[in-house]
Amino acid sequence: MKQRDVFWFWLPLFASWLLMTAEGPIVSATINRLPNEVIMLAAQGIVVSLSVTIESPIINMLATSTALVRDRASFLLVRRFTVHWMLGLTAVTVAIAFTPLFDLVVVRLLEAPPAVARWVRPGLQIMTLWSAAIAWRRFLQGVLIHFNQPRKVAWGTAVRLLASGGTAVSLAMLTQWPGVIIGATSLMAGVISEAAYATWAIRPLLRHELSPDSPVAPGDPLTYRQLFWFHLPLAATTLLTLLAQPLVTFTLARLDNPTESLAAWPVLFQVMLMARAAAFALPEVVIALSQKPDTFLPLRRFSLNLTVVLTVAITFFVFSPTANFYIFIVQDMTETVGSLAMSSLAFFILYPGLATLTSWLRGLLIHHHATRDVNVGMAINLTITAVFLFGGLALHTPGLITAAIALNIASLGEVLYLIWRVSLKLPAHLPLFGPARLSVSN
């Protein structure tokens, strides 16, 4: 396998992630041009943080369906499994958004400022079906990736971006709705549109490779129990990953300038999401292409090169006028909030590169069905994040810089653990780093 083969498989998935991460900046740029923008942006950040945390158990449905859907029987089983998650997570959203549980989570636990908290509830209520839509489309996208159709995934994300961006701009121009209402409505329009496109895009596979008459994949049939225990560590991994966001929000709300920090954090987080889009596309590439022989070395080379490229790119962004242009012109942030964001960006330079290494190593472990190791790695990440965030609270250090240091050191700790676990899975002639050795057969 050549580097260009990996590149052309990875490129549509990267485009999908990049388009998806562009959604947040479009929405926040719209909110920044509406009245009461600091409060609305802070509320929108909490709405998104809670919604993404609730959906976390099914984010890795993409990897699960990529790895396990091989024939019609496994497709139907994973589909049923997905629907069960959709129902459960929607119930969780309803419980938080429509019952007194909201006050416990947002007011007491997150301690959001009262002016911000009052706008979080209606935004979260609009996002009721967010988790269900995400679960459905990620299940179908994983099937498309497994059957070598990653371009359809990218087209689906383009549909999502057009729907969410178009809704945000249209509502801002045609209504007097508050910013958080426009933001939540736009995000829901995007994910529902993408889920609808994925449902349409999967139809050719259902007529051919996954039809009732299609051949059964070799090996023992997949069972619900096997599916559950394969996915559960991945669900826990993503939950742990996304719990870092409420932890950051919790910390920012208790340090100096809480409202300004909460308003700056969503924009910083969006910049890091865009910077890591290339990394987020890697696990499914590694899972799908590792089914073929002699792919470890090309995938390793591609991943390490990507790590270097992303580190150079984010360094250029931070230390060139590009960051200033994005923060103050594209996002139209106020001087106070924008300056706070600008002063924190340099502390995130290593973050995208660490995310790339993490994604590559996770892909290798998932390919070897070692999903528990992925889960443990993320638990280490979250533990280190919590320790440094609470240390920042104790020392009363600047909020955004505390968050950056915590996230970087936590990512490094996870990478070191994953390197150890992957090294144990690889054949002796394929060291994780360094040249391959000749294998000896008896």
N, C-alpha and C positions, 0 to 999 in steps of 0.2 A: 504494500500500500504506500502510495506517495503522499507527500504533504498536500498537494493540490486536491487529492481525493478527500482527505480529512477536511480541508478548508471548504470545499464546495458542499459537503454535508453539514458542516457547522454553520456556514454563512446564513442560511435561511432561519435557523434557530436563533442566531445572534440578532438578526434583523427583527425577529419577533420580540425578543427581550428588549431590544433598544426602543422599538416602537412602544412597547408596553410601559417602559420607564419614562418615556416622553409624555405620557398621559398626565402624570402628577404635575410636572412643571406647567403644562398648559392650563390645568385647572387652577393651580396656585397663582399663575400670572393673571388669570381672569379675576380671582378673588382680590388680588392686590390692587386692582383698578376699580374696586367697588367701595362703597362707604364702610367705615368701621373695619378696615382691612386687617389690622393687627389682631383684634379679637376673633374675627372670622377665620383667619388663617390658623390661629392657635386651636380653635374649635375643630376645624377641618382636620388638623393633624391628629387630634385625639380620636375623632371619628374613624379615620383611616387606620390608626394604630389598633384600635379595638376590633375593627372589622377584619383586619388582616390576622390578628391574633386568633380570633374565633375560627377563621378559615384554615388555620395552620395545619390541622390534621390531614387535609386533603390536597395541600399544595404539592406534595410528593406523589400524588396519584399519577402524575406525568411519568415519573420513573417506574412506578409499579406497573402501569399498563404497557409501557415500553418493554419492560422485562418479561412480563407474564402472559400477555395476550398473544397467543400463537395460532389459534383456530377459533371456530365459532363457539364451541363450548366454553373455552376460557374467556372469550369476549362477553358472553352472556353472564357468566359468573362475576366477572369484574364489574360489569354494568350494574348488576344487582347490588353488589358491595358498595358501589358509588352512590346509588340511590339511597341506601341506608344512611350513609354519611350525610347526604344532602338533607334528609329529614331531621337528623339529630342536630346538625349545626344550625339549621334554621330555627329550631326550637330554642337553642341557646341564645341566638340573636334576639328573638322575641322576648325571652325572659329578661334580658338586660335592658332592651329598649323600651319595653312597655310596662314594666313592673317596678316596684320599689327597689329591686336589685340594682337599678341604675344609680341610685344615690349611694349605695354601698360601694360600687365599683368606681364611679367617676368622682364623686364628692369626697367620700371618706378615704378610699384607698389611693386614688391618684391625686387627691387634693387639688383638683383643677380650680383655678380662681373662679369665684361665683359668676363673674361676667362672661367667662368662657363656658362654664359648665351648662348654663341655661340654653346654649345653642348646640351642645353636643347631642342632646336627646333627639330633637327632630331630625338631625342629620343621620343618626344611627337608625332611626325608624325607617327612613327612606332606604337604607342599606339592608333591609330585612332579607332579601333574596340574594345578597351578594355571595355568600358561601355556596349556596346551591348552584348558582350559575358558574362559579369558578370550578367547582368539583366536576360538573358535567363536561365543561370544555377541556379541562386538563386530562380527564379520562380519554376523551376522543382524540385529543392531540397526541397522547402517548401511543395510541393505536396507529395513527398516521405515521409517526416517527418509526415505529417498529416495522411497518411495511414500506419504508423508504420513501415517504412523501412529506419531507420536512417543509417543502415550499408552501404547502397548504397551511401549515401552522403560521408562517409569516404573513400570508394573505389574511388569515383570520385576525391577526393582531392589527393589521392595517385597517380592517373593517372596524375593529374596536376603537382605534385612535380617532378615526373619522367620526364615529358616533359620539364618543365622549367629548372630543374637542368641539365638534359642531354644536352639540347640545350646550356646552358651557358658553360659547360665544353667542349663540342665539338667545339663550335665556338672559345673559348679561345685557344684550342690546334691547330685548323686547319686553323685559319684565323689571319689576322693582324688588325681586326676591332677594333675601339676604344671601351673602356669599356662601355660607355653609350649605344652604338649601340647594343653591345652584351647583356647588361642588359635588354633593352627594348624588343629586339627580343625574349629573353628567357621568359620574363613575358607574352608576347602575345602568345607564343607557349603553355604555361601552361594553360591559361584561355580558349583558343580555344579547347584544348584537353579535359578539364573538361566539357565544355559545350557540346561537342560531346558525351562524356560518359553519361551525364545526359539525353540527348535526347534518347540514346539507353536504359538506365536503366528504363525510364518511360514507355516503351512499354507494359510490362505486365499489368500495371494499365489501360492503354488505351484499352486493350483487355477485361478487366474484370470490375473493379470497376468504370471505367470512359468510358465504351463503350456506343454506342448510345442506347443500350437496358438496360443499368443499371438503377436502381431505382432512382427516384428523392428524394433529401434530404427533410426531413420535414421542414415546415416553408415557409415563403414567399421567392420567388426566389431573388437572389442577383441582384441588378441593377448597372449600370455603375456609377450612381451618388453616391450610397452608397459606392461602391468600392473606388471611387475617394476621398471621404471625410474620409473614414477609413484610406487610405494610405497616404494622404497628410500630416497630422501631423508627421507620421513616416518618410516620405521623408524629411520634414523640420528638424526633429530631427537629422537625419544622416548628412544632410548638415551642420547643426550647429556644430555637433561633428567634422566633418572633416575640417571645417573652422579653427579649432584650430591649425591644422598643418601649413597652410600658415601663420597664425599669429605668430607661433613660428619661422618659417623661416624668416618672416619679421623682427622679433626682433633680431634673431641671426645675420642677415646680417648687423645690425646697431650697434652692440656692439663689444667689443674687439675680435680680432682674428676671423673675420667673415668666412674666407675660412676654417680654421681648425674646427670651431664650426659647420659649415654646413656639413662638412665631418663626424664629430663625431655623429651628431644628427640622421642620418638614422640608425646607428648601435644601438644607445641607444633606438630608437623607436622600432626597431626590437626585442630587448631584452624584452621590455615592452609588445609588441604584443604577444610574446611567453608566457610570464608570465601571460597574461590575456586570453589566449586561452581557459582555463577551464571556465572562466567567460562568454566568448562570446557564449558558447554553451547553457547557461542557459535559455535565454528567450523562445526559441522554446520548450525546455523541459517543462517549466512551462505552456506554452500555450497548448501544446498537452496533458499533463497529467492532467491539471486542468479540462478537460472535464469529468473526472471521479469523483465520490463523495469521500469525506473524503481524499483529497490529499493535502490540505493546510499544515497540520502539518508535514507530511513527506518531502514535498518540502522545507519548512522552515528549518527544521533540516539539510537537505542536503546542502542547500545554506549557512547556517551559519558555518557548519563544513568546507565547501570548502573555505570560507573566511579565516578561521584560518590556514588551510593547506597551502594555497597560500602565506600568509604572512610569515609563517615560512620558506617556500621553497625559496622565494626571498631573505630573510634575510641570509640564508645559502649561497646562490649563491654570494651575494655581499661581505660577510665578510670571505669567504673561498678562496683558490687559484683558484676556478672554474672560477670566473670572469676574473682574470688575464689570465688564460689559454685561455678563449674564445676570449678575446679582442686581445691578442698579438699573439696567436698561430693559433687558428681557423680563425679569421678574418685577421690576419697578418697586423694589423694596424701599422702605423709609431709611433715612440716613442711620438712625440708631440700630435698627434690626439688621440692615445690610452690612454695616461695619462690624457688628457682632459675628455675622456669618463669615465675612471675609477673614477676620482675624483667626478663625478656627480651621479654615480649609487646609492649611499646611500640615496640620496634625493628622490628616487622613491620607497622606500620599502613599503609604505602604498598604493601605486597606484593599484596593482592587487587586494588587498582585497576590496578596495572601488569600483572597477569595478565589482566585484562579487555581492556586495550588490545592485549596480545599475541595473545589469542585472536581478536579481531576482525580484526586485520591478517593473522594466519595464514589465517583463513577466506577472506579476499579473495585471497590469493596462491594457495591451493589451488584456488579457483574458476577462476583464470587458469592452472592447471596449472603454476605456478611453485614446485613443491615443493622445488627445490634452494635457492631463496632462504630458505624456511622452515628448511631444514637449516643453512645458513650462519648464520642468526640465532641458532639454538640453539648452534652451535659458539662464537659470540662470547660467548653467555651463560655457557657452561661454562668458557671460558678465563678470563673475568673472575672467576667464582666461585673457580676454582682459585688464581688470583693472590692474591686477598684472603684465602682460607683459609690458604694457605701463608705469607702475610704475617703473619697472626695467630699462626701457629706460631712464626715467627721472633721476633715481639715478645712472645710469650707473653701475649696478651690473653685475656679471659674467653671461653670456648668458645662458648656460645650466642649471645652478642652478636656475636662474630666471624662466626658463621654467618648471622645476620640481616643484618648489613651487607653481607656478600658476596652474598647472594641478592638483596637489593634493588638494589644497584648493577649486578649482572649483568643483572637484568630490565630496568633502565632502558637499559642499553647495547643489549640486543636490540630494545627498542621503537624506539629511534632508528634502528637499521639497517632494521627492517621498514618504518618510515614512509618512508624513502628508497626502498626497493624497490617498495612499493605505489604511491608517487607516480609512478613510471616506467610502471606498468601502466595507470593510469587514463586515460580520454580527457581531452583538454585542457579540456573544459568542466566536468569533475568534479574539482575540487581535493580533496585528502584532507581538508583543513580549510578552512572558509570557505564562503561561498555559491556555489551552482552558477552558471556563466555560460551564456549562450545559445550553443548550438552553431551553427556556420555550415556549411552544406552548399552545394556547388557546383551 
